[in-house]
Amino acid sequence: MESIDQADVFKGLTEDQHNRAIHIGIKKQLSPNEILFHQGSPASRCYLVMQGQLKLTKLNEHGKEVIIRYVGPGELTAAVVALRNGVYPVIAQSVGATEVIGWDHPTMMKLMRKFPDIAINFLGIVLARIEDVQQRYLEICTEQVDRRIARSLLRLMRWKGVKKEDGILIEIPLSRQNIADYSGTTLYTVSRTLSGWEKKNWIKSGREKIVVTDPHALVAFAEAG
């Protein structure tokens, strides 16, 4: 599977080393909207997505769900489990049928000692996640909400965008509530903002579907000071 062969966590490994690492993992099939792990539950494994997507969410003190990120094929989640035992900081839920492979803490530590490239790759993955969280936090603290929404759509477009005749389709089920949860705002604000962008022909939206019809305009708007 090409996306797994190119997974960041396995960069630098030979084909044989890669196959050995995959072989000792535990594969799991998830039905659509199935929970892989809950926020606050004991963290037993880190997971690599093989097919499908995971949605990572976090509940705040008021019980409101905030979407932290989406994870696709070749991407790792719960990476900190490989470095220390603890609890899962988020909820991981499948978006459609999804297949993952997981390694528990002792197994991953054994792999890191045997194949040091994995340990180096893990460090890079964790640092990239920290930078992403810092950037998202900065956006929430300093940017107007409509620009946050634009950045959220662009982030998802770059991650899961597929070119179509009428623009770039974000190829995951994406409701307006999902966008609100991902952008840290309300459903009303997202609906009002997207309706305005549709009138400008920047996007098209349908049932859990977003097509960015004018990505250049959306980028210019998001980057405007």
ABEGO torsion letter per residue (X at the ends): XAAAAABAAABGBBAAAAAAAAAABBBBBBBBGBBABBBGBBBABBBBBABEBBBBBBBBAAGBBBBABBBBBGBBBGAAAAABBEBBABBBBBBEBBBBBBBBAAAAAAAAAABAAAAAAAAAAAAAAAAAAAAAAAAAAABBAAAAAAAAAAAAAAAABBBBAAEBBBBBBBBAAAAAAAAGBBAAAAAAAAAAAAAAGABBBBBGBBBBABAAAAAAAAABX
